[in-house]
């Protein structure tokens, strides 16, 4: 007997799967290898750029080591860009004097020269796979001989939070346009919340601004025709002296203000001028401003029914009652039932007597839950024992309380208690004054600095009440929500 040899379909599928697994693994390894290679190439380029910049700084005469707008001043740009191997790099150069602790610092410096040497930092940033990466080099650059005074004084800025605790990583910008060359330098507070600039040229025009993402800001203010006594004003640096100033910033407060009309009575009424307010009719008609049995004198239907369209208030607070006007001559009757929005009668356990029906208005709805029954409708049964007469309903209404209802586009002004100065007559000039309006939903979100804010400027309305009375005390980082109820 001849034995046939070959591969089954299952063998082929299994073999193909194994080959695919091997190739996918190799492809993953190749991809990872390329990524590692690209990352190493980009980092090597950044290192080379940083090294080149640092060597250039070290090659300069000591007096020339400085940045444009910096302290010390020089001709080196604080920020520049370059490209290597097709990769763009941003170079940030920062040079500062260092007051070495070995000979004392500040007023305790043994030789009275706080600018002992210079320190240069070169930070090169680049983007790899949508992530910003950085290579940084730091070098101390000493004078060629004994340290000598750089002139000027020391400018020291401290950053704290609302509790007086140091804030690190805050951006501190120092500007002075009255000097030649001008000063415009940005640095960051250290772990102690401080940054210092020994060798700052003497001047009375140092402008300081302190910022940090997610925090409030602080700054010095200029003296002008209005703010004649700024608080704080520009800083003054005196030769051989240390000028210190502290600025307080802290987490912003998520502040939301909402405007409403208060809860008020409302009514939905059908006067039966048309049948548009009815969702179904059986042997009934709308004519002459009334709902009645269909037909005419001598031909009225003996019984009939109708159901209203549902009433579902958007800002329902409480159901009150059903009111209306009925006309039931002798031999006729009118029964009213209350149903949910789909027409199912509300059970007697919720509304006693509803199954049998109510003969008169009003019908109290005080026990009907708005959460269980957000929408209601009315069902009526009309009957007569004579085709020559009919009962009628002339009108019916749902009475309910609605609200609070958002009020859009309401103007308001919030004024903080912190001051940035006074006028020549001593009138306060406040740091924060925000005038705005609520949006189309009757709300406005504003990130605020911690402070005590007074509400005003709600023009066109009277504030009947408020969830929190003005003034509002805001705590750093703690959300604050206030609702105004207007008339």
Buried (B, 14 or more C-beta within 10 A) or exposed (E): EEEEEEEEEEEEEEEEEEEEEEEEEEEEEEEEEEEEEEEEBBBEBBEBBBBBBBEEBEEBEBEEBBBBBBBBBBEBBBEEEBEBEEBEBBBBBBBBBBBBEEBBBBEEBEEEBBBBBBBBBBBBBBEBEEEEBEBEBEEEBEBEEEBEBBEBBBBBBBBBBBEEEBBEEBBBBBBBEBBEBEBBBBBEBBEEBBBBBBBBBBBEBBBBBBBBEEBBBBBBBEEEEEBBBBBBBBBBBEEBBBBBBBBBBBBBBBBBBBBBBBBEEBEBBBEBEEBEBBBEBEBBBBEEEBBBBBBEEEEBBBBBBBBBBBBEBEBBBBBBBBBBEBEBEEEBBBBBBBBBBEBEBBEEEBBEEBEEBBEEBEBEBEEBEBEEBBBBBBBBBBBBEEBEBBBBBBBBBBBBBBBBBBBEEBBBBBBBBBBBBBEEEEEBBBBBEBEBEBBEEBBBEBEBBBBEBEBEBBEEBEBEEBEEEBBBEBEBBEEBEBBBBBE
